[in-house]
Amino acid sequence: MHILDVFRFLGGEVTRVMARLDRLNPVIAGEDKALVLCDFANGASGLWDADRYHPAEAEDPRYTFGAFRIEGSEGALVLSEDGDLRLVTPRGQVETVPYHHEKKGFAGDCVYHTLAHFTRALADGQPHELTGADYLRTLALVEAVYASNETQSWRDAG
């Protein structure tokens, strides 16, 4: 679900999805493998290829929970499993993108920072970055992913 939040944050609203979910580990109750293709309202496409069954290559596999790549006409932005961020041009030039991240707590203290944001917003009477309505749109997208997996067909996301 969190990756779908990231997809919506970076790419805008998802209009339809095609999903294939699987469970490789018989001991767990849910799926541990997902392949989800998303069409966005702006014409872009996204592919989420996730697998929590096979071991990660990173020293701390729970820091980023995998690699992330965004491709566009001007190049690709690549987040490695270790948290390094690189820009790769269409000609193959690679440039490190500096940004602040810390390998502490769970996944760089993302949960701590999220709860701190919510607490500050409540105390200051300010809106949260993620609204309830926005969260409901992501939940509808999650439901569309499961429905697509059931029917093995494209599903509208909204």
N, C-alpha and C positions, 0 to 999 in steps of 0.2 A: 504494500500500500504506500509506503514512504516513497518508493521510486516513482509511483504514479503521481504523487504530489510534486516531485521534482520535475517530471515530464510536463505537468500542467504549468508549473512556475516558469520553466524555460521555454516551452513551446506553445503555450496557450491552451485553449480548450481542445480536448480530444473529441472527435466526432464519431469514430467507430473503432472497434477492436476485433482482432482475431487472436485467439489464445489456445495454447496447448499446455496443460499443466500435468504434472506427473508426480508420483511418489516412488522414489527409489529405495528409501530406507523404510522397511516394513515396521519398525518400532515406533515411528512417529505417527500422529493422527492426521497431519496435513500434508500438503504437497511440499516437495523440496526441490522442484525443478519447474521452471516456467519459461515459456517462449511466447512473448506478447508483441504483436504488431499493432501500432497505433497510427491512425490518420488524424491529423490536426486540422482545425478549421482554416488555418492559414496556408494549407496545401503541403505542409511538411509531413514527414513520416518519422516514426520512432520505433526502434526495436529494443526490447528488453529481453535479454538472454541471461537468465539467472539459474544458478545451480548451487545448492547448499550441501550437496552430497559429497562431491569431490573436494579434496583439500585445496585450500588457497595457497598461492605462492608467497604471500606476504608474511613478514615476521609476525604481525598482529592482524589476522584476517578479519577481526571485528572492528578495525579502525575505520575503514571505508566500505567494508562489505563488498569489495570487488572493484573493478575498474569501470570507468565511465567515459564515453567518447561522444562528443557532439561534432558532427560534420556539417559544414556549410560551404558556400561558394568561395569563401576567403581562406579556408583551411579547416583544421580540426582542433578542438580543445580536448585534451586528454588528461583525466585524473587517474593516476596510478593507484594500485592497491595500498601503497605506502603513503599516499597523500600528496605526492608531487604533482604539480600542474604544468603541462607543456602545451605550447601552441605549435602545430605542425602545418606549414604552408603547403599549398598545392604542389610546390616544387620540391618538397621533402625537407626543407629547412626546419630545424627544431629549436625552439626558444623556450627556456624555463620562464614560467609566469610566477613572480613572487607574490605570495599572500601569506597571511598569518594563520597558522594552524599549529595545534599542540597535541602531541600524543600523550594525553593524560586522561584519567577517568575512563568512562565507557565511550568509545567512538569519539574521542576528542572532547569529551564533556558535552556532547550535543544535547543530551536530555537535561543536564543542569542548565545550559544556556536557554533552552526552550522554556523551562519552568521559571527561570529568572525573568525572562521577557514577559510571560503571562502575569507573574506576580507584580512586576513594575507597572504594567498596563492597568491592572486592577487597582493598584494603589493610587495611580495618577489619573484614573478615570479616562484612560486613552484606549482606543481600539486595539485589539490584538492583530498581529500580522496575518494570522489565519482566522477567518471568521467561521461561525457555525455553518453559514450557507455555503461557504467555499468547501468546508469539510464534507458536507452532504453531497456536493458534486463529485468529490473524489470517491466517496462511498458508492455512488451510482456507477462510477467507472469500474470499481472493484466488482460490483454485481454484474456488469456487462462482461467483464473478463471471465467470471465463472460461468455465465450463460453461454458465452462463446465456446468455452471448453466443453460444455455439455453437448452442444449441438454441432461442434466443429464447423462453425460458420461465422461470418462477420456479424457483429452485433452493434447496434447504435449505442453510443455512450451517453446519451443524454436523455 
